[in-house]
Amino acid sequence: MATVDECRQALHDLASRLEANAEARGKLDLDRTLACRISDPDTAFRARLADGLLVDIADGDDPKAKIALITTGDNLLKLVRGQLDIMAAMSSRQLSIKANPFDLLKLRKLF
């Protein structure tokens, strides 16, 4: 089971990967608040997607976030490491993303 620290680090790793990938940033022209709700361990993080970057990562939930990713810590780690396909994970209910349909299409490019 992934720890809270591993989940936090995974989000920071994703942020670093986005910062280094100008092509991906160009495809993510979103400015949205993001909540990452982890069921195992029971924790949550909040951040913001802005200009293709994942910024302002902090502990705690954002109940008003425009985008919410809900999964387990292990699945978050697999997703960020590229070991879990986002569409396959959604169809098998390993993760859930609550967002408007247009944002969801853009988010596929994130992982």
LINTADA-V769795 format. One record per backbone hydrogen bond with DSSP energy under -1.0 kcal/mol. NH is the residue of the N-H (numbers start at 1). CO is the residue of the C=O. If there is no record, write none. Layout:
NH,CO / NH,CO
This chain:
7,3 / 8,4 / 9,5 / 10,6 / 11,7 / 12,8 / 13,9 / 14,10 / 15,11 / 16,12 / 17,13 / 18,14 / 19,15 / 20,16 / 25,21 / 26,22 / 30,28 / 32,49 / 34,47 / 35,67 / 36,45 / 37,69 / 38,43 / 39,71 / 43,38 / 43,41 / 45,36 / 46,58 / 47,34 / 48,55 / 49,32 / 50,53 / 53,50 / 55,48 / 58,46 / 60,44 / 65,62 / 67,33 / 68,98 / 69,35 / 70,96 / 71,37 / 73,40 / 76,72 / 77,73 / 78,74 / 79,75 / 80,76 / 81,77 / 83,78 / 84,78 / 89,85 / 90,86 / 91,87 / 92,88 / 93,90 / 94,89 / 95,89 / 96,70 / 98,68 / 104,100 / 105,101 / 106,102 / 107,103 / 108,104 / 109,106 / 110,107
